[in-house]
Amino acid sequence: MWFYVPPEVSLGVGDIVAIRMGREFTKKDPGTVNVAVEVREKKDATEAKCSWDPPKENLWRRVLYCSWMPAEGWTLKSGSHKTWLKPASDVKTQ
């Protein structure tokens, strides 16, 4: 996944970030890009609240889970591409 990192969002490789998803362009709409909104957890956090399922790093299809997700309104999208999503109305904007 590609996303734009605004100058005010300081992140590093391996950090857990929240991304506001964009949309593809159409003939009548220029679309929007995916944008990093905030860093939720640094890669080497001492008290990590996020983990990958399954935890094997060599697998490319894993689901990120953070213990704070359900309490913040995130829901698990099941199917062939499982992921945790937050309704757009609940996402911070900058």
N, CA, C and O atoms as CSV, one atom per row, in Angstrom:
chain,resi,resn,atom,element,x,y,z
A,1,MET,N,N,0.844,-1.174,0.000
A,1,MET,CA,C,0.000,0.000,0.000
A,1,MET,C,C,0.893,1.241,0.000
A,1,MET,O,O,1.895,1.310,0.712
A,2,TRP,N,N,0.510,2.192,-0.797
A,2,TRP,CA,C,1.210,3.475,-0.849
A,2,TRP,C,C,0.383,4.512,-0.115
A,2,TRP,O,O,-0.846,4.492,-0.176
A,3,PHE,N,N,1.066,5.428,0.587
A,3,PHE,CA,C,0.352,6.515,1.227
A,3,PHE,C,C,1.281,7.692,1.408
A,3,PHE,O,O,2.498,7.536,1.507
A,4,TYR,N,N,0.693,8.872,1.451
A,4,TYR,CA,C,1.431,10.114,1.625
A,4,TYR,C,C,1.682,10.340,3.109
A,4,TYR,O,O,0.791,10.140,3.934
A,5,VAL,N,N,2.902,10.757,3.444
A,5,VAL,CA,C,3.246,11.080,4.828
A,5,VAL,C,C,3.456,12.594,4.910
A,5,VAL,O,O,4.466,13.101,4.422
A,6,PRO,N,N,2.514,13.322,5.521
A,6,PRO,CA,C,2.676,14.766,5.662
A,6,PRO,C,C,3.904,15.087,6.526
A,6,PRO,O,O,4.274,14.285,7.384
A,7,PRO,N,N,4.530,16.230,6.314
A,7,PRO,CA,C,5.745,16.585,7.073
A,7,PRO,C,C,5.551,16.553,8.591
A,7,PRO,O,O,6.501,16.274,9.322
A,8,GLU,N,N,4.346,16.832,9.073
A,8,GLU,CA,C,4.111,16.872,10.525
A,8,GLU,C,C,3.947,15.487,11.151
A,8,GLU,O,O,3.896,15.379,12.376
A,9,VAL,N,N,3.864,14.428,10.346
A,9,VAL,CA,C,3.750,13.060,10.864
A,9,VAL,C,C,5.129,12.417,10.807
A,9,VAL,O,O,5.620,12.077,9.731
A,10,SER,N,N,5.748,12.255,11.972
A,10,SER,CA,C,7.092,11.688,12.057
A,10,SER,C,C,6.984,10.186,12.277
A,10,SER,O,O,6.591,9.731,13.351
A,11,LEU,N,N,7.339,9.419,11.245
A,11,LEU,CA,C,7.244,7.974,11.378
A,11,LEU,C,C,8.467,7.303,10.799
A,11,LEU,O,O,9.220,7.896,10.026
A,12,GLY,N,N,8.652,6.046,11.191
A,12,GLY,CA,C,9.771,5.253,10.713
A,12,GLY,C,C,9.285,3.916,10.192
A,12,GLY,O,O,8.144,3.524,10.434
A,13,VAL,N,N,10.144,3.223,9.483
A,13,VAL,CA,C,9.809,1.908,8.956
A,13,VAL,C,C,9.474,0.975,10.122
A,13,VAL,O,O,10.239,0.881,11.082
A,14,GLY,N,N,8.351,0.298,10.040
A,14,GLY,CA,C,7.927,-0.636,11.076
A,14,GLY,C,C,6.984,-0.045,12.104
A,14,GLY,O,O,6.434,-0.783,12.922
A,15,ASP,N,N,6.777,1.277,12.086
A,15,ASP,CA,C,5.812,1.891,13.000
A,15,ASP,C,C,4.390,1.503,12.577
A,15,ASP,O,O,4.132,1.235,11.404
A,16,ILE,N,N,3.487,1.478,13.540
A,16,ILE,CA,C,2.072,1.228,13.270
A,16,ILE,C,C,1.421,2.593,13.085
A,16,ILE,O,O,1.464,3.432,13.984
A,17,VAL,N,N,0.816,2.815,11.912
A,17,VAL,CA,C,0.233,4.118,11.615
A,17,VAL,C,C,-1.239,3.985,11.242
A,17,VAL,O,O,-1.672,2.961,10.714
A,18,ALA,N,N,-1.995,5.037,11.524
A,18,ALA,CA,C,-3.379,5.131,11.062
A,18,ALA,C,C,-3.345,5.866,9.730
A,18,ALA,O,O,-2.676,6.890,9.589
A,19,ILE,N,N,-4.076,5.332,8.753
A,19,ILE,CA,C,-4.103,5.910,7.413
A,19,ILE,C,C,-5.538,6.237,7.030
A,19,ILE,O,O,-6.438,5.409,7.172
A,20,ARG,N,N,-5.738,7.455,6.543
A,20,ARG,CA,C,-7.049,7.819,5.996
A,20,ARG,C,C,-7.011,7.390,4.531
A,20,ARG,O,O,-6.215,7.902,3.742
A,21,MET,N,N,-7.875,6.452,4.182
A,21,MET,CA,C,-7.872,5.898,2.836
A,21,MET,C,C,-8.475,6.883,1.844
A,21,MET,O,O,-9.474,7.545,2.121
A,22,GLY,N,N,-7.847,6.958,0.697
A,22,GLY,CA,C,-8.330,7.823,-0.376
A,22,GLY,C,C,-9.319,7.088,-1.252
A,22,GLY,O,O,-9.921,6.098,-0.837
A,23,ARG,N,N,-9.482,7.579,-2.464
A,23,ARG,CA,C,-10.350,6.911,-3.425
A,23,ARG,C,C,-9.781,7.134,-4.819
A,23,ARG,O,O,-9.115,8.137,-5.077
A,24,GLU,N,N,-10.047,6.199,-5.703
A,24,GLU,CA,C,-9.549,6.281,-7.070
A,24,GLU,C,C,-10.262,7.394,-7.832
A,24,GLU,O,O,-11.400,7.753,-7.528
A,25,PHE,N,N,-9.571,7.920,-8.814
A,25,PHE,CA,C,-10.160,8.979,-9.620
A,25,PHE,C,C,-11.197,8.400,-10.589
A,25,PHE,O,O,-11.172,7.215,-10.923
A,26,THR,N,N,-12.087,9.256,-11.017
A,26,THR,CA,C,-13.047,8.921,-12.062
A,26,THR,C,C,-13.027,10.073,-13.064
A,26,THR,O,O,-12.282,11.037,-12.887
A,27,LYS,N,N,-13.829,9.980,-14.097
A,27,LYS,CA,C,-13.885,11.061,-15.087
A,27,LYS,C,C,-14.376,12.373,-14.474
A,27,LYS,O,O,-14.019,13.455,-14.940
A,28,LYS,N,N,-15.204,12.267,-13.415
A,28,LYS,CA,C,-15.786,13.465,-12.803
A,28,LYS,C,C,-15.173,13.830,-11.457
A,28,LYS,O,O,-15.489,14.882,-10.902
A,29,ASP,N,N,-14.301,12.975,-10.923
A,29,ASP,CA,C,-13.740,13.189,-9.586
A,29,ASP,C,C,-12.240,12.909,-9.623
A,29,ASP,O,O,-11.829,11.831,-10.053
A,30,PRO,N,N,-11.409,13.865,-9.177
A,30,PRO,CA,C,-9.964,13.645,-9.229
A,30,PRO,C,C,-9.453,12.607,-8.221
A,30,PRO,O,O,-8.293,12.202,-8.290
A,31,GLY,N,N,-10.313,12.175,-7.284
A,31,GLY,CA,C,-9.895,11.198,-6.282
A,31,GLY,C,C,-9.052,11.840,-5.189
A,31,GLY,O,O,-8.816,13.049,-5.206
A,32,THR,N,N,-8.604,11.037,-4.249
A,32,THR,CA,C,-7.727,11.513,-3.183
A,32,THR,C,C,-6.706,10.423,-2.877
A,32,THR,O,O,-6.948,9.243,-3.132
A,33,VAL,N,N,-5.569,10.828,-2.330
A,33,VAL,CA,C,-4.526,9.863,-2.003
A,33,VAL,C,C,-4.717,9.342,-0.585
A,33,VAL,O,O,-5.375,9.986,0.232
A,34,ASN,N,N,-4.142,8.176,-0.292
A,34,ASN,CA,C,-4.095,7.656,1.074
A,34,ASN,C,C,-3.120,8.539,1.853
A,34,ASN,O,O,-2.068,8.909,1.331
A,35,VAL,N,N,-3.464,8.881,3.107
A,35,VAL,CA,C,-2.639,9.796,3.903
A,35,VAL,C,C,-2.415,9.223,5.297
A,35,VAL,O,O,-3.359,8.783,5.953
A,36,ALA,N,N,-1.152,9.232,5.748
A,36,ALA,CA,C,-0.847,8.848,7.127
A,36,ALA,C,C,-1.394,9.936,8.040
A,36,ALA,O,O,-1.086,11.115,7.865
A,37,VAL,N,N,-2.210,9.537,9.017
A,37,VAL,CA,C,-2.848,10.491,9.919
A,37,VAL,C,C,-2.053,10.626,11.218
A,37,VAL,O,O,-1.868,11.732,11.727
A,38,GLU,N,N,-1.585,9.493,11.752
A,38,GLU,CA,C,-0.834,9.523,13.004
A,38,GLU,C,C,-0.088,8.209,13.216
A,38,GLU,O,O,-0.440,7.176,12.648
A,39,VAL,N,N,0.945,8.274,14.043
A,39,VAL,CA,C,1.664,7.067,14.463
A,39,VAL,C,C,0.951,6.564,15.708
A,39,VAL,O,O,0.811,7.302,16.683
A,40,ARG,N,N,0.499,5.315,15.685
A,40,ARG,CA,C,-0.190,4.741,16.833
A,40,ARG,C,C,0.753,3.981,17.751
A,40,ARG,O,O,0.519,3.899,18.957
A,41,GLU,N,N,1.821,3.421,17.182
A,41,GLU,CA,C,2.801,2.705,18.007
A,41,GLU,C,C,4.140,2.674,17.270
A,41,GLU,O,O,4.204,2.324,16.091
A,42,LYS,N,N,5.201,3.043,17.975
A,42,LYS,CA,C,6.537,2.984,17.381
A,42,LYS,C,C,6.987,1.528,17.279
A,42,LYS,O,O,6.563,0.681,18.064
A,43,LYS,N,N,7.841,1.251,16.314
A,43,LYS,CA,C,8.289,-0.122,16.039
A,43,LYS,C,C,8.836,-0.823,17.277
A,43,LYS,O,O,8.498,-1.979,17.531
A,44,ASP,N,N,9.662,-0.150,18.038
A,44,ASP,CA,C,10.314,-0.767,19.196
A,44,ASP,C,C,9.691,-0.337,20.523
A,44,ASP,O,O,10.402,-0.162,21.513
A,45,ALA,N,N,8.372,-0.167,20.551
A,45,ALA,CA,C,7.690,0.248,21.782
A,45,ALA,C,C,7.934,-0.777,22.885
A,45,ALA,O,O,7.857,-1.982,22.644
A,46,THR,N,N,8.227,-0.301,24.096
A,46,THR,CA,C,8.518,-1.215,25.204
A,46,THR,C,C,7.279,-1.974,25.661
A,46,THR,O,O,7.377,-3.136,26.055
A,47,GLU,N,N,6.127,-1.339,25.614
A,47,GLU,CA,C,4.879,-2.006,25.993
A,47,GLU,C,C,3.964,-2.055,24.771
A,47,GLU,O,O,2.985,-1.314,24.682
A,48,ALA,N,N,4.296,-2.931,23.840
A,48,ALA,CA,C,3.545,-3.031,22.589
A,48,ALA,C,C,2.106,-3.476,22.833
A,48,ALA,O,O,1.849,-4.417,23.584
A,49,LYS,N,N,1.190,-2.790,22.192
A,49,LYS,CA,C,-0.227,-3.134,22.269
A,49,LYS,C,C,-0.717,-3.720,20.944
A,49,LYS,O,O,-1.884,-4.089,20.815
A,50,CYS,N,N,0.184,-3.803,19.963
A,50,CYS,CA,C,-0.166,-4.310,18.637
A,50,CYS,C,C,0.656,-5.552,18.318
A,50,CYS,O,O,1.806,-5.685,18.736
A,51,SER,N,N,0.032,-6.460,17.563
A,51,SER,CA,C,0.733,-7.676,17.144
A,51,SER,C,C,0.148,-8.152,15.821
A,51,SER,O,O,-0.950,-7.758,15.429
A,52,TRP,N,N,0.900,-9.004,15.146
A,52,TRP,CA,C,0.476,-9.563,13.865
A,52,TRP,C,C,-0.044,-10.975,14.058
A,52,TRP,O,O,0.492,-11.741,14.858
A,53,ASP,N,N,-1.100,-11.314,13.316
A,53,ASP,CA,C,-1.672,-12.656,13.366
A,53,ASP,C,C,-1.696,-13.216,11.952
A,53,ASP,O,O,-2.399,-12.674,11.099
A,54,PRO,N,N,-0.962,-14.268,11.676
A,54,PRO,CA,C,-0.029,-14.970,12.561
A,54,PRO,C,C,1.259,-14.161,12.732
A,54,PRO,O,O,1.539,-13.272,11.928
A,55,PRO,N,N,2.040,-14.460,13.769
A,55,PRO,CA,C,3.230,-13.665,14.079
A,55,PRO,C,C,4.445,-13.923,13.189
A,55,PRO,O,O,5.470,-13.265,13.367
A,56,LYS,N,N,4.371,-14.841,12.253
A,56,LYS,CA,C,5.515,-15.187,11.409
A,56,LYS,C,C,5.807,-14.075,10.401
A,56,LYS,O,O,4.970,-13.776,9.549
A,57,GLU,N,N,6.993,-13.461,10.493
A,57,GLU,CA,C,7.353,-12.326,9.645
A,57,GLU,C,C,7.468,-12.678,8.169
A,57,GLU,O,O,7.311,-11.796,7.325
A,58,ASN,N,N,7.736,-13.938,7.827
A,58,ASN,CA,C,7.915,-14.295,6.423
A,58,ASN,C,C,6.600,-14.462,5.671
A,58,ASN,O,O,6.613,-14.683,4.460
A,59,LEU,N,N,5.471,-14.362,6.357
A,59,LEU,CA,C,4.164,-14.461,5.701
A,59,LEU,C,C,3.731,-13.074,5.238
A,59,LEU,O,O,3.882,-12.100,5.976
A,60,TRP,N,N,3.205,-12.977,4.045
A,60,TRP,CA,C,2.804,-11.672,3.525
A,60,TRP,C,C,1.332,-11.354,3.787
A,60,TRP,O,O,0.918,-10.205,3.633
A,61,ARG,N,N,0.549,-12.335,4.173
A,61,ARG,CA,C,-0.861,-12.079,4.437
A,61,ARG,C,C,-1.132,-12.277,5.922
A,61,ARG,O,O,-1.461,-13.375,6.373
A,62,ARG,N,N,-0.985,-11.187,6.670
A,62,ARG,CA,C,-1.224,-11.223,8.111
A,62,ARG,C,C,-2.177,-10.092,8.476
A,62,ARG,O,O,-2.347,-9.140,7.714
A,63,VAL,N,N,-2.790,-10.202,9.637
A,63,VAL,CA,C,-3.732,-9.188,10.106
A,63,VAL,C,C,-3.141,-8.516,11.339
A,63,VAL,O,O,-2.740,-9.192,12.286
A,64,LEU,N,N,-3.088,-7.206,11.329
A,64,LEU,CA,C,-2.613,-6.441,12.481
A,64,LEU,C,C,-3.755,-6.303,13.484
A,64,LEU,O,O,-4.879,-5.962,13.115
A,65,TYR,N,N,-3.459,-6.570,14.748
A,65,TYR,CA,C,-4.446,-6.375,15.815
A,65,TYR,C,C,-3.802,-5.575,16.935
A,65,TYR,O,O,-2.684,-5.874,17.354
A,66,CYS,N,N,-4.506,-4.557,17.420
A,66,CYS,CA,C,-4.062,-3.762,18.564
A,66,CYS,C,C,-5.153,-3.819,19.629
A,66,CYS,O,O,-6.338,-3.728,19.310
A,67,SER,N,N,-4.763,-3.965,20.874
A,67,SER,CA,C,-5.740,-4.157,21.956
A,67,SER,C,C,-6.724,-2.997,22.096
A,67,SER,O,O,-7.812,-3.194,22.636
A,68,TRP,N,N,-6.388,-1.816,21.636
A,68,TRP,CA,C,-7.273,-0.652,21.738
A,68,TRP,C,C,-8.308,-0.573,20.618
A,68,TRP,O,O,-9.222,0.248,20.695
A,69,MET,N,N,-8.192,-1.397,19.588
A,69,MET,CA,C,-9.074,-1.288,18.418
A,69,MET,C,C,-10.564,-1.422,18.741
A,69,MET,O,O,-11.330,-0.526,18.384
A,70,PRO,N,N,-11.014,-2.497,19.401
A,70,PRO,CA,C,-12.458,-2.624,19.661
A,70,PRO,C,C,-13.035,-1.446,20.453
A,70,PRO,O,O,-14.131,-0.974,20.151
A,71,ALA,N,N,-12.304,-0.974,21.461
A,71,ALA,CA,C,-12.799,0.129,22.290
A,71,ALA,C,C,-12.912,1.439,21.507
A,71,ALA,O,O,-13.698,2.315,21.869
A,72,GLU,N,N,-12.124,1.571,20.430
A,72,GLU,CA,C,-12.153,2.786,19.607
A,72,GLU,C,C,-13.086,2.665,18.408
A,72,GLU,O,O,-13.115,3.556,17.559
A,73,GLY,N,N,-13.848,1.578,18.327
A,73,GLY,CA,C,-14.827,1.437,17.258
A,73,GLY,C,C,-14.326,0.753,15.997
A,73,GLY,O,O,-15.022,0.756,14.982
A,74,TRP,N,N,-13.132,0.166,16.037
A,74,TRP,CA,C,-12.624,-0.565,14.880
A,74,TRP,C,C,-13.376,-1.893,14.781
A,74,TRP,O,O,-13.727,-2.491,15.798
A,75,THR,N,N,-13.621,-2.349,13.550
A,75,THR,CA,C,-14.294,-3.626,13.347
A,75,THR,C,C,-13.470,-4.499,12.410
A,75,THR,O,O,-12.770,-3.997,11.531
A,76,LEU,N,N,-13.561,-5.802,12.606
A,76,LEU,CA,C,-12.820,-6.749,11.781
A,76,LEU,C,C,-13.607,-7.035,10.516
A,76,LEU,O,O,-14.737,-7.521,10.575
A,77,LYS,N,N,-13.007,-6.734,9.373
A,77,LYS,CA,C,-13.598,-7.066,8.074
A,77,LYS,C,C,-13.089,-8.449,7.724
A,77,LYS,O,O,-11.888,-8.652,7.547
A,78,SER,N,N,-13.997,-9.394,7.627
A,78,SER,CA,C,-13.591,-10.760,7.310
A,78,SER,C,C,-13.716,-11.002,5.814
A,78,SER,O,O,-14.087,-10.106,5.056
A,79,GLY,N,N,-13.407,-12.204,5.406
A,79,GLY,CA,C,-13.433,-12.551,3.993
A,79,GLY,C,C,-12.050,-12.912,3.525
A,79,GLY,O,O,-11.205,-13.302,4.330
A,80,SER,N,N,-11.803,-12.790,2.238
A,80,SER,CA,C,-10.495,-13.187,1.706
A,80,SER,C,C,-9.386,-12.225,2.097
A,80,SER,O,O,-8.218,-12.614,2.107
A,81,HIS,N,N,-9.720,-10.973,2.420
A,81,HIS,CA,C,-8.717,-9.983,2.843
A,81,HIS,C,C,-9.125,-9.402,4.193
A,81,HIS,O,O,-9.690,-8.311,4.262
A,82,LYS,N,N,-8.839,-10.131,5.254
A,82,LYS,CA,C,-9.200,-9.668,6.593
A,82,LYS,C,C,-8.375,-8.446,6.966
A,82,LYS,O,O,-7.192,-8.356,6.635
A,83,THR,N,N,-9.007,-7.510,7.655
A,83,THR,CA,C,-8.315,-6.332,8.167
A,83,THR,C,C,-9.221,-5.633,9.176
A,83,THR,O,O,-10.433,-5.851,9.178
A,84,TRP,N,N,-8.653,-4.809,10.018
A,84,TRP,CA,C,-9.419,-4.003,10.951
A,84,TRP,C,C,-9.640,-2.635,10.318
A,84,TRP,O,O,-8.702,-2.024,9.805
A,85,LEU,N,N,-10.881,-2.157,10.355
A,85,LEU,CA,C,-11.240,-0.868,9.770
A,85,LEU,C,C,-11.985,-0.022,10.783
A,85,LEU,O,O,-12.644,-0.539,11.685
A,86,LYS,N,N,-11.870,1.291,10.618
A,86,LYS,CA,C,-12.617,2.221,11.455
A,86,LYS,C,C,-13.508,3.050,10.543
A,86,LYS,O,O,-13.037,3.548,9.520
A,87,PRO,N,N,-14.787,3.212,10.883
A,87,PRO,CA,C,-15.666,4.010,10.029
A,87,PRO,C,C,-15.094,5.402,9.788
A,87,PRO,O,O,-14.523,6.002,10.699
A,88,ALA,N,N,-15.240,5.916,8.579
A,88,ALA,CA,C,-14.662,7.213,8.197
A,88,ALA,C,C,-15.107,8.343,9.112
A,88,ALA,O,O,-14.337,9.274,9.347
A,89,SER,N,N,-16.326,8.290,9.635
A,89,SER,CA,C,-16.821,9.353,10.504
A,89,SER,C,C,-16.064,9.428,11.831
A,89,SER,O,O,-16.117,10.450,12.515
A,90,ASP,N,N,-15.352,8.341,12.205
A,90,ASP,CA,C,-14.619,8.303,13.468
A,90,ASP,C,C,-13.140,8.609,13.332
A,90,ASP,O,O,-12.436,8.670,14.340
A,91,VAL,N,N,-12.642,8.804,12.110
A,91,VAL,CA,C,-11.209,8.986,11.886
A,91,VAL,C,C,-10.835,10.447,12.028
A,91,VAL,O,O,-11.544,11.327,11.540
A,92,LYS,N,N,-9.702,10.711,12.706
A,92,LYS,CA,C,-9.199,12.081,12.831
A,92,LYS,C,C,-8.810,12.612,11.464
A,92,LYS,O,O,-8.328,11.862,10.615
A,93,THR,N,N,-9.018,13.902,11.250
A,93,THR,CA,C,-8.541,14.528,10.016
A,93,THR,C,C,-7.608,15.665,10.401
A,93,THR,O,O,-7.701,16.235,11.488
A,94,GLN,N,N,-6.723,15.970,9.496
A,94,GLN,CA,C,-5.778,17.071,9.769
A,94,GLN,C,C,-6.001,18.192,8.806
A,94,GLN,O,O,-5.308,19.208,8.870
